[in-house]
Amino acid sequence: MSDTAEGRILIVDDEVDFVEALSARLEARGLTVRTAESGREAVDQVKARRFDAIILDLAMPGMDGIETLQAMREMQPELQVILLTGHGTLQQSVEAMKLGAMDFLEKPVELDVLMSKIREAKTNTDDATEKKAQDLVSEILATKGW
Amino acid sequence: MSERPAALAKKLAFFGAITASLSHELKNVLATINEFSGLLDDLCQAAAGGKAPSPERLVNISGKISKQVKRGETLIQRLNRFAHSVDEPRASVELKELLERICIICDRFAKLGQATLERRFPEGEREITSDPFTLQQVVYLGVRAALATAGQQRRITVALELDAPRPTIAIESADPIGPEDPENTEHALLRELATELGAELQWTGSATPARIALALPG
């Protein structure tokens, strides 16, 4: 497999067969994949683990994609979320981007496009982690006066 | 561009909502088939590199693709039947069959609202002459009214009652539906369409179960 990447991914979608196939394909490309069938389950997973990217369906029973995005970003503002939907309206895509989604893709999605977005998400996550560490070091230096 | 007459606009809105819902489900079917097709490609590549997949895995994948194709066929059939329900403004309608068709479409809305949509249909058939499209729209609006106020129980039932003097379609909810509100555009539309059908609308939103019933002309 030539198109590989490292990273921890969470796929959130109530279409079980779709998730099974997409997980297998992403794992074959070197990614570590977890799945959730609902927004509630996804929020619990994000509380418990770090992810480099979330692939999130828009239309789900209970908490929909927008509500789930909001809940996850409140917990972790730097979380990289890619919304995936079978039925995206312009209004929904604008709302999603305002809430901090990284991108908004329509199903069926080309895997090379998704992999490119996942790599971008991983870079953003790594940059955010590095910046946090730098900020912490600066704070320590400022307070300790070394 | 001139404005559409209000009545036509409301019917178009219903037509749009249902076709959008069915086409969304179809997209999910295609997306799933796309992923399994891609997975087969991946497995072929792995096989070319000496890692052949097990026959069981291939059978499993082909089974999943078949299942989605059947699901897609069913959805297209539903879309087609719904689209054709506007062909005749008055037609012979078998009530149980029509109710089952609109209930299947409304199942998705109920699922998204985390509610269950049950049916209570009697034995036997009953045909009436009516407007099949408007009948479906009235049931849809009744289900929406129940979903909008669904509370703890989240259990909605679409019933057909043939033992009353007039055949009656009832949408019942285990939670209160609340009173009919003339300011609520969907409540008002439901009453308007009931009148159009020549049906008597009975709204007992605080009863147990809460109920919106349409007594149809025989």
Interface residues (C-beta under 8 A of the other chain):
Chain A: M1 E15 D17 F18 E20 A21 L22 A24 R25 A28 A59 M60 P61 G62 D64 G86 H87 E106 K107 P108 V109 L111
Chain B: A20 S23 H24 E25 K27 N28 L30 A31 T32 N34 E35 F36 G38 L39 D42 Q45 A46 I61 K64 K67 Q68 K111 L112 G113 Q114
